[in-house]
Every structure is written in C-alpha cells, then in structure tokens.
C-alpha cells in the first residue's frame, strides 16, 4: 500500500506525523513541566504560543488581488476570498490543542482554532526580522484568545472570570511572547527546509 502512494503523498504524511509529534510533545511539556512553573499563579501556555506561531509560519494567505480583479469580482466573492486566506493548518493545530483542554475546562476553547486561523493573516514568511515580529503577534494573539475564553466562561455562568481577565491574560501573554522566538526559529527553519526540498523535487 505504501509503495502505491506517490512520493508527494508519502512526504505529506510524514509532515503530518511530525506535526502530530510536536503537538503531543508540547502538550506533555505543558502538563508535566510548565504547569509547575508559575509566575504569581500565571502559567505560560506553550500550546497557545505554538498555535499562533504555527499559523504565522505555515499560514497560506492568498496573494493580493490586482485592481482589475477587484473591479471584475462581485463584492461578496472578494470578501470570501479574503476570509479564506487564513491559516488552515493553524486552525487544525489550534483545534487539536483545544480538544486537549476539554479535560480541564467546562467549555471547548474556540479561541485556539480561531487565533490559529487569524495568525495566517500575519504571515511572517517574507520578513527579515520575523523572529522579533513574532513577539508582538504572540502577545496580541494570547490576549485575544484568553479574552474569548473568558467570555465563553462568563456566558456559562462563571462571572468571576471576566473581572480577573487582565491580571491573568497580560502576564500569560508576556510569558508566551518571551518564548515565541524559541518556537518561531526552529519552526521557520522546518518550513524553509521542506519548501527548498519541494523546489528541488
């Protein structure tokens, strides 16, 4: 069966398997190590930092439409084209991490797949100083994601969460943004390795 698969399909399968290993390793690291290291009861969220960085690195924003294309396309089609330019892989990675959190939270944190998708709009592939630019991206993405999760918890009858949002979200965002370059650098190298391999083949 494996011999019948094309080289491209086998390569994609290997990439998906490697991504799965990263997700499992990050979750185990979060649960076994990072939950024991807190800064004034605030934890670093490795899964959230990886989701945001993943979306920015592996995001697939569509090319900008030309003025002629904008004139010829209906408005609803142009809007749908821009909506579709987020990061599908960021959404999937975020959805997997969010499913792990179901054992700890009474809700499914929709913020993880959403922020993974939105990070694709801020693709860092073409920037030279992208290692530094990932810091504010993870900072803002963490605050956004934690705000959505707090709103979800508030809506199911946990009113004490929203007043404490700032004292939890901002320190967590700072911790996440501090580890962001250490996530971004190997992830970008991985992306460039597979991209150059695709070009050679």
Number of C-alpha atoms within 10 A of each C-alpha: 4 8 7 8 10 10 12 11 12 14 14 12 12 12 13 12 12 12 14 14 12 14 19 16 13 18 19 12 14 18 13 11 10 16 14 11 13 12 11 9 11 17 20 22 21 19 24 26 29 26 30 36 32 26 30 30 28 21 27 22 20 14 9 10 13 8 8 8 11 13 11 9 12 10 11 8 11 16 11 10 16 15 14 15 17 27 29 20 21 30 27 18 26 28 21 18 22 21 16 15 15 12 10 9 13 11 15 18 24 17 24 32 27 23 27 32 29 23 29 27 20 20 22 23 15 8 10 9 9 18 16 14 15 27 22 15 20 29 23 17 27 29 20 18 23 22 19 18 22 22 16 20 20 15 10 10 9 12 13 11 17 16 11 11 16 14 11 19 21 17 20 23 28 19 22 24 25 18 18 25 20 11 18 24 15 11 17 19 12 12 14 14 11 13 11 10 10 11 7 7 7
